[in-house]
Amino acid sequence: QTRTIFVLNTYKQPNTPPQISITGSNPANLTVGEPFVEPGATATDKEDGNLTSNIVYTGSVGTTTGTYILTYTV
């Protein structure tokens, strides 16, 4: 009788960081008093594929003159 043993390299590569693409103009311009409608973003990575539904954005946009920042993470 013989037994065959396979030794496999099971080292898992680190997860590839997702790529986030912002939809629409960046930077975007609004007229004072005009409401901001968040145009969305898409996200993917090599291991998990489409991650768009996992995107969270923080920040807010006012209706007065100023610079507002939204941060997208996944």
Biopython code that builds the backbone (N, CA, C, O; Angstrom):
import numpy as np
from Bio.PDB.StructureBuilder import StructureBuilder

atoms = [
    (1, "GLN", "N", (0.835, -1.171, 0.000)),
    (1, "GLN", "CA", (0.000, 0.000, 0.000)),
    (1, "GLN", "C", (0.884, 1.239, 0.000)),
    (1, "GLN", "O", (1.957, 1.262, 0.601)),
    (2, "THR", "N", (0.409, 2.257, -0.682)),
    (2, "THR", "CA", (1.103, 3.544, -0.655)),
    (2, "THR", "C", (0.090, 4.647, -0.372)),
    (2, "THR", "O", (-1.104, 4.505, -0.635)),
    (3, "ARG", "N", (0.583, 5.711, 0.154)),
    (3, "ARG", "CA", (-0.269, 6.871, 0.409)),
    (3, "ARG", "C", (0.388, 8.054, -0.272)),
    (3, "ARG", "O", (1.594, 8.264, -0.140)),
    (4, "THR", "N", (-0.407, 8.833, -1.004)),
    (4, "THR", "CA", (0.092, 10.037, -1.651)),
    (4, "THR", "C", (-0.331, 11.230, -0.811)),
    (4, "THR", "O", (-1.500, 11.375, -0.453)),
    (5, "ILE", "N", (0.615, 12.057, -0.511)),
    (5, "ILE", "CA", (0.366, 13.256, 0.296)),
    (5, "ILE", "C", (0.679, 14.477, -0.564)),
    (5, "ILE", "O", (1.764, 14.590, -1.135)),
    (6, "PHE", "N", (-0.287, 15.384, -0.646)),
    (6, "PHE", "CA", (-0.083, 16.637, -1.365)),
    (6, "PHE", "C", (0.075, 17.755, -0.348)),
    (6, "PHE", "O", (-0.784, 17.933, 0.515)),
    (7, "VAL", "N", (1.136, 18.492, -0.436)),
    (7, "VAL", "CA", (1.345, 19.655, 0.417)),
    (7, "VAL", "C", (1.051, 20.873, -0.444)),
    (7, "VAL", "O", (1.738, 21.137, -1.430)),
    (8, "LEU", "N", (0.014, 21.612, -0.050)),
    (8, "LEU", "CA", (-0.444, 22.743, -0.838)),
    (8, "LEU", "C", (-0.073, 24.053, -0.174)),
    (8, "LEU", "O", (-0.028, 24.168, 1.051)),
    (9, "ASN", "N", (0.183, 25.007, -0.995)),
    (9, "ASN", "CA", (0.428, 26.359, -0.487)),
    (9, "ASN", "C", (-0.939, 27.002, -0.245)),
    (9, "ASN", "O", (-1.601, 27.415, -1.197)),
    (10, "THR", "N", (-1.358, 27.090, 0.986)),
    (10, "THR", "CA", (-2.673, 27.653, 1.310)),
    (10, "THR", "C", (-2.572, 29.085, 1.819)),
    (10, "THR", "O", (-3.541, 29.636, 2.342)),
    (11, "TYR", "N", (-1.390, 29.687, 1.661)),
    (11, "TYR", "CA", (-1.236, 31.075, 2.070)),
    (11, "TYR", "C", (-2.181, 31.931, 1.243)),
    (11, "TYR", "O", (-2.113, 31.927, 0.014)),
    (12, "LYS", "N", (-3.045, 32.650, 1.898)),
    (12, "LYS", "CA", (-4.014, 33.499, 1.222)),
    (12, "LYS", "C", (-3.454, 34.915, 1.110)),
    (12, "LYS", "O", (-3.023, 35.512, 2.097)),
    (13, "GLN", "N", (-3.471, 35.424, -0.094)),
    (13, "GLN", "CA", (-3.004, 36.783, -0.329)),
    (13, "GLN", "C", (-3.916, 37.772, 0.392)),
    (13, "GLN", "O", (-5.104, 37.499, 0.563)),
    (14, "PRO", "N", (-3.388, 38.903, 0.812)),
    (14, "PRO", "CA", (-4.224, 39.919, 1.448)),
    (14, "PRO", "C", (-5.307, 40.393, 0.477)),
    (14, "PRO", "O", (-5.122, 40.380, -0.740)),
    (15, "ASN", "N", (-6.412, 40.801, 1.032)),
    (15, "ASN", "CA", (-7.536, 41.288, 0.231)),
    (15, "ASN", "C", (-7.122, 42.557, -0.510)),
    (15, "ASN", "O", (-6.503, 43.451, 0.066)),
    (16, "THR", "N", (-7.471, 42.623, -1.791)),
    (16, "THR", "CA", (-7.189, 43.804, -2.602)),
    (16, "THR", "C", (-8.110, 44.942, -2.159)),
    (16, "THR", "O", (-9.316, 44.731, -2.030)),
    (17, "PRO", "N", (-7.577, 46.130, -1.925)),
    (17, "PRO", "CA", (-8.445, 47.241, -1.535)),
    (17, "PRO", "C", (-9.471, 47.531, -2.628)),
    (17, "PRO", "O", (-9.152, 47.429, -3.813)),
    (18, "PRO", "N", (-10.692, 47.891, -2.250)),
    (18, "PRO", "CA", (-11.705, 48.201, -3.254)),
    (18, "PRO", "C", (-11.389, 49.499, -3.991)),
    (18, "PRO", "O", (-10.721, 50.387, -3.461)),
    (19, "GLN", "N", (-11.877, 49.587, -5.207)),
    (19, "GLN", "CA", (-11.768, 50.801, -6.007)),
    (19, "GLN", "C", (-13.140, 51.461, -6.019)),
    (19, "GLN", "O", (-14.126, 50.851, -6.433)),
    (20, "ILE", "N", (-13.200, 52.706, -5.564)),
    (20, "ILE", "CA", (-14.462, 53.450, -5.537)),
    (20, "ILE", "C", (-14.418, 54.485, -6.657)),
    (20, "ILE", "O", (-13.451, 55.236, -6.784)),
    (21, "SER", "N", (-15.473, 54.516, -7.465)),
    (21, "SER", "CA", (-15.607, 55.509, -8.530)),
    (21, "SER", "C", (-16.836, 56.351, -8.240)),
    (21, "SER", "O", (-17.943, 55.828, -8.114)),
    (22, "ILE", "N", (-16.635, 57.660, -8.134)),
    (22, "ILE", "CA", (-17.734, 58.580, -7.854)),
    (22, "ILE", "C", (-18.471, 58.863, -9.157)),
    (22, "ILE", "O", (-17.853, 59.163, -10.178)),
    (23, "THR", "N", (-19.801, 58.766, -9.114)),
    (23, "THR", "CA", (-20.639, 59.046, -10.280)),
    (23, "THR", "C", (-20.882, 60.551, -10.370)),
    (23, "THR", "O", (-21.081, 61.209, -9.349)),
    (24, "GLY", "N", (-20.868, 61.085, -11.558)),
    (24, "GLY", "CA", (-21.141, 62.508, -11.743)),
    (24, "GLY", "C", (-19.888, 63.355, -11.620)),
    (24, "GLY", "O", (-18.776, 62.835, -11.540)),
    (25, "SER", "N", (-20.081, 64.661, -11.605)),
    (25, "SER", "CA", (-18.971, 65.620, -11.558)),
    (25, "SER", "C", (-18.298, 65.622, -10.199)),
    (25, "SER", "O", (-18.955, 65.516, -9.163)),
    (26, "ASN", "N", (-16.986, 65.744, -10.217)),
    (26, "ASN", "CA", (-16.219, 65.844, -8.976)),
    (26, "ASN", "C", (-15.008, 66.746, -9.238)),
    (26, "ASN", "O", (-14.059, 66.312, -9.891)),
    (27, "PRO", "N", (-15.019, 67.975, -8.750)),
    (27, "PRO", "CA", (-15.981, 68.562, -7.826)),
    (27, "PRO", "C", (-17.291, 68.924, -8.538)),
    (27, "PRO", "O", (-17.343, 69.024, -9.764)),
    (28, "ALA", "N", (-18.324, 69.113, -7.755)),
    (28, "ALA", "CA", (-19.636, 69.488, -8.272)),
    (28, "ALA", "C", (-19.968, 70.900, -7.829)),
    (28, "ALA", "O", (-19.565, 71.331, -6.749)),
    (29, "ASN", "N", (-20.701, 71.616, -8.661)),
    (29, "ASN", "CA", (-21.121, 72.984, -8.340)),
    (29, "ASN", "C", (-22.635, 73.041, -8.243)),
    (29, "ASN", "O", (-23.346, 72.461, -9.063)),
    (30, "LEU", "N", (-23.118, 73.748, -7.231)),
    (30, "LEU", "CA", (-24.552, 73.983, -7.053)),
    (30, "LEU", "C", (-24.795, 75.478, -6.963)),
    (30, "LEU", "O", (-23.897, 76.240, -6.607)),
    (31, "THR", "N", (-25.999, 75.890, -7.283)),
    (31, "THR", "CA", (-26.428, 77.267, -7.090)),
    (31, "THR", "C", (-26.976, 77.380, -5.668)),
    (31, "THR", "O", (-27.621, 76.455, -5.175)),
    (32, "VAL", "N", (-26.722, 78.512, -5.009)),
    (32, "VAL", "CA", (-27.232, 78.734, -3.660)),
    (32, "VAL", "C", (-28.729, 78.444, -3.627)),
    (32, "VAL", "O", (-29.480, 78.920, -4.479)),
    (33, "GLY", "N", (-29.155, 77.665, -2.644)),
    (33, "GLY", "CA", (-30.553, 77.319, -2.482)),
    (33, "GLY", "C", (-30.967, 76.053, -3.225)),
    (33, "GLY", "O", (-32.035, 75.504, -2.958)),
    (34, "GLU", "N", (-30.140, 75.586, -4.147)),
    (34, "GLU", "CA", (-30.448, 74.368, -4.904)),
    (34, "GLU", "C", (-30.169, 73.144, -4.036)),
    (34, "GLU", "O", (-29.103, 73.059, -3.426)),
    (35, "PRO", "N", (-31.099, 72.201, -3.968)),
    (35, "PRO", "CA", (-30.845, 71.007, -3.156)),
    (35, "PRO", "C", (-29.806, 70.095, -3.814)),
    (35, "PRO", "O", (-29.744, 69.988, -5.039)),
    (36, "PHE", "N", (-29.014, 69.459, -3.004)),
    (36, "PHE", "CA", (-28.020, 68.508, -3.509)),
    (36, "PHE", "C", (-28.648, 67.128, -3.586)),
    (36, "PHE", "O", (-29.245, 66.654, -2.619)),
    (37, "VAL", "N", (-28.513, 66.491, -4.732)),
    (37, "VAL", "CA", (-28.966, 65.113, -4.911)),
    (37, "VAL", "C", (-27.706, 64.264, -5.091)),
    (37, "VAL", "O", (-26.985, 64.403, -6.079)),
    (38, "GLU", "N", (-27.457, 63.395, -4.133)),
    (38, "GLU", "CA", (-26.246, 62.570, -4.154)),
    (38, "GLU", "C", (-26.295, 61.633, -5.361)),
    (38, "GLU", "O", (-27.200, 60.804, -5.459)),
    (39, "PRO", "N", (-25.319, 61.755, -6.298)),
    (39, "PRO", "CA", (-25.372, 60.978, -7.531)),
    (39, "PRO", "C", (-24.875, 59.542, -7.398)),
    (39, "PRO", "O", (-25.043, 58.744, -8.320)),
    (40, "GLY", "N", (-24.268, 59.204, -6.264)),
    (40, "GLY", "CA", (-23.849, 57.825, -6.034)),
    (40, "GLY", "C", (-22.412, 57.546, -6.419)),
    (40, "GLY", "O", (-21.660, 58.431, -6.829)),
    (41, "ALA", "N", (-22.063, 56.282, -6.270)),
    (41, "ALA", "CA", (-20.716, 55.815, -6.567)),
    (41, "ALA", "C", (-20.795, 54.310, -6.811)),
    (41, "ALA", "O", (-21.800, 53.675, -6.492)),
    (42, "THR", "N", (-19.748, 53.757, -7.368)),
    (42, "THR", "CA", (-19.655, 52.311, -7.551)),
    (42, "THR", "C", (-18.367, 51.833, -6.905)),
    (42, "THR", "O", (-17.413, 52.597, -6.766)),
    (43, "ALA", "N", (-18.344, 50.559, -6.508)),
    (43, "ALA", "CA", (-17.139, 50.009, -5.881)),
    (43, "ALA", "C", (-16.984, 48.543, -6.264)),
    (43, "ALA", "O", (-17.962, 47.797, -6.324)),
    (44, "THR", "N", (-15.754, 48.145, -6.519)),
    (44, "THR", "CA", (-15.440, 46.744, -6.817)),
    (44, "THR", "C", (-14.082, 46.405, -6.237)),
    (44, "THR", "O", (-13.263, 47.290, -5.991)),
    (45, "ASP", "N", (-13.848, 45.117, -6.019)),
    (45, "ASP", "CA", (-12.499, 44.645, -5.741)),
    (45, "ASP", "C", (-12.324, 43.264, -6.363)),
    (45, "ASP", "O", (-13.291, 42.620, -6.768)),
    (46, "LYS", "N", (-11.081, 42.831, -6.429)),
    (46, "LYS", "CA", (-10.731, 41.590, -7.116)),
    (46, "LYS", "C", (-11.381, 40.364, -6.484)),
    (46, "LYS", "O", (-11.833, 39.471, -7.201)),
    (47, "GLU", "N", (-11.435, 40.304, -5.169)),
    (47, "GLU", "CA", (-11.932, 39.115, -4.481)),
    (47, "GLU", "C", (-13.456, 39.054, -4.397)),
    (47, "GLU", "O", (-14.049, 37.986, -4.550)),
    (48, "ASP", "N", (-14.087, 40.204, -4.155)),
    (48, "ASP", "CA", (-15.527, 40.219, -3.876)),
    (48, "ASP", "C", (-16.383, 40.721, -5.032)),
    (48, "ASP", "O", (-17.608, 40.599, -4.990)),
    (49, "GLY", "N", (-15.766, 41.273, -6.047)),
    (49, "GLY", "CA", (-16.533, 41.780, -7.188)),
    (49, "GLY", "C", (-17.236, 43.085, -6.869)),
    (49, "GLY", "O", (-16.620, 44.011, -6.343)),
    (50, "ASN", "N", (-18.512, 43.165, -7.181)),
    (50, "ASN", "CA", (-19.289, 44.388, -7.026)),
    (50, "ASN", "C", (-19.621, 44.636, -5.552)),
    (50, "ASN", "O", (-20.300, 43.832, -4.913)),
    (51, "LEU", "N", (-19.139, 45.743, -5.033)),
    (51, "LEU", "CA", (-19.363, 46.113, -3.629)),
    (51, "LEU", "C", (-20.213, 47.381, -3.504)),
    (51, "LEU", "O", (-20.299, 47.965, -2.424)),
    (52, "THR", "N", (-20.834, 47.803, -4.598)),
    (52, "THR", "CA", (-21.562, 49.068, -4.613)),
    (52, "THR", "C", (-22.599, 49.169, -3.496)),
    (52, "THR", "O", (-22.763, 50.232, -2.899)),
    (53, "SER", "N", (-23.287, 48.087, -3.214)),
    (53, "SER", "CA", (-24.331, 48.146, -2.179)),
    (53, "SER", "C", (-23.757, 48.322, -0.772)),
    (53, "SER", "O", (-24.508, 48.577, 0.170)),
    (54, "ASN", "N", (-22.440, 48.189, -0.618)),
    (54, "ASN", "CA", (-21.802, 48.343, 0.694)),
    (54, "ASN", "C", (-21.217, 49.734, 0.919)),
    (54, "ASN", "O", (-20.645, 50.000, 1.976)),
    (55, "ILE", "N", (-21.355, 50.617, -0.054)),
    (55, "ILE", "CA", (-20.786, 51.960, 0.079)),
    (55, "ILE", "C", (-21.571, 52.752, 1.118)),
    (55, "ILE", "O", (-22.801, 52.730, 1.148)),
    (56, "VAL", "N", (-20.828, 53.448, 1.960)),
    (56, "VAL", "CA", (-21.418, 54.361, 2.946)),
    (56, "VAL", "C", (-20.768, 55.715, 2.712)),
    (56, "VAL", "O", (-19.549, 55.804, 2.563)),
    (57, "TYR", "N", (-21.574, 56.767, 2.678)),
    (57, "TYR", "CA", (-20.952, 58.086, 2.593)),
    (57, "TYR", "C", (-21.328, 58.900, 3.815)),
    (57, "TYR", "O", (-22.430, 58.798, 4.356)),
    (58, "THR", "N", (-20.364, 59.716, 4.228)),
    (58, "THR", "CA", (-20.568, 60.585, 5.382)),
    (58, "THR", "C", (-20.344, 62.025, 4.947)),
    (58, "THR", "O", (-19.643, 62.300, 3.973)),
    (59, "GLY", "N", (-20.945, 62.917, 5.678)),
    (59, "GLY", "CA", (-20.863, 64.331, 5.363)),
    (59, "GLY", "C", (-22.229, 64.813, 4.915)),
    (59, "GLY", "O", (-23.151, 64.019, 4.733)),
    (60, "SER", "N", (-22.348, 66.097, 4.742)),
    (60, "SER", "CA", (-23.609, 66.664, 4.279)),
    (60, "SER", "C", (-23.318, 67.897, 3.439)),
    (60, "SER", "O", (-22.233, 68.474, 3.508)),
    (61, "VAL", "N", (-24.304, 68.289, 2.650)),
    (61, "VAL", "CA", (-24.171, 69.448, 1.775)),
    (61, "VAL", "C", (-25.270, 70.426, 2.136)),
    (61, "VAL", "O", (-26.451, 70.081, 2.126)),
    (62, "GLY", "N", (-24.879, 71.637, 2.451)),
    (62, "GLY", "CA", (-25.848, 72.673, 2.789)),
    (62, "GLY", "C", (-26.309, 73.418, 1.551)),
    (62, "GLY", "O", (-25.881, 73.109, 0.439)),
    (63, "THR", "N", (-27.180, 74.399, 1.739)),
    (63, "THR", "CA", (-27.694, 75.188, 0.612)),
    (63, "THR", "C", (-27.148, 76.611, 0.621)),
    (63, "THR", "O", (-27.612, 77.459, -0.142)),
    (64, "THR", "N", (-26.162, 76.877, 1.481)),
    (64, "THR", "CA", (-25.523, 78.188, 1.516)),
    (64, "THR", "C", (-24.124, 78.088, 0.918)),
    (64, "THR", "O", (-23.579, 76.992, 0.784)),
    (65, "THR", "N", (-23.548, 79.221, 0.562)),
    (65, "THR", "CA", (-22.216, 79.256, -0.026)),
    (65, "THR", "C", (-21.217, 78.564, 0.890)),
    (65, "THR", "O", (-21.211, 78.800, 2.098)),
    (66, "GLY", "N", (-20.382, 77.721, 0.325)),
    (66, "GLY", "CA", (-19.368, 77.034, 1.101)),
    (66, "GLY", "C", (-18.815, 75.844, 0.354)),
    (66, "GLY", "O", (-19.232, 75.538, -0.763)),
    (67, "THR", "N", (-17.879, 75.184, 0.982)),
    (67, "THR", "CA", (-17.299, 73.956, 0.440)),
    (67, "THR", "C", (-17.708, 72.835, 1.348)),
    (67, "THR", "O", (-17.531, 72.921, 2.563)),
    (68, "TYR", "N", (-18.250, 71.786, 0.783)),
    (68, "TYR", "CA", (-18.738, 70.644, 1.555)),
    (68, "TYR", "C", (-18.032, 69.381, 1.058)),
    (68, "TYR", "O", (-17.814, 69.211, -0.141)),
    (69, "ILE", "N", (-17.684, 68.520, 1.978)),
    (69, "ILE", "CA", (-16.950, 67.302, 1.661)),
    (69, "ILE", "C", (-17.799, 66.083, 1.995)),
    (69, "ILE", "O", (-18.336, 65.979, 3.098)),
    (70, "LEU", "N", (-17.921, 65.163, 1.046)),
    (70, "LEU", "CA", (-18.527, 63.867, 1.293)),
    (70, "LEU", "C", (-17.413, 62.818, 1.211)),
    (70, "LEU", "O", (-16.570, 62.875, 0.316)),
    (71, "THR", "N", (-17.409, 61.880, 2.128)),
    (71, "THR", "CA", (-16.407, 60.808, 2.138)),
    (71, "THR", "C", (-17.108, 59.481, 1.893)),
    (71, "THR", "O", (-18.073, 59.141, 2.577)),
    (72, "TYR", "N", (-16.617, 58.737, 0.915)),
    (72, "TYR", "CA", (-17.192, 57.441, 0.556)),
    (72, "TYR", "C", (-16.261, 56.333, 1.035)),
    (72, "TYR", "O", (-15.056, 56.373, 0.784)),
    (73, "THR", "N", (-16.828, 55.343, 1.728)),
    (73, "THR", "CA", (-16.049, 54.190, 2.177)),
    (73, "THR", "C", (-16.814, 52.906, 1.857)),
    (73, "THR", "O", (-18.038, 52.904, 1.723)),
    (74, "VAL", "N", (-16.069, 51.836, 1.742)),
    (74, "VAL", "CA", (-16.678, 50.534, 1.506)),
    (74, "VAL", "C", (-15.858, 49.488, 2.235)),
    (74, "VAL", "O", (-16.183, 48.301, 2.181)),
]
sb = StructureBuilder()
sb.init_structure("model")
sb.init_model(0)
sb.init_chain("A")
sb.init_seg("    ")
for serial, (resi, resn, name, xyz) in enumerate(atoms, 1):
    if name == "N":
        sb.init_residue(resn, " ", resi, " ")
    sb.init_atom(name, np.array(xyz, "f"), 0.0, 1.0, " ", f" {name:<3s}", serial, name[0])
structure = sb.get_structure()
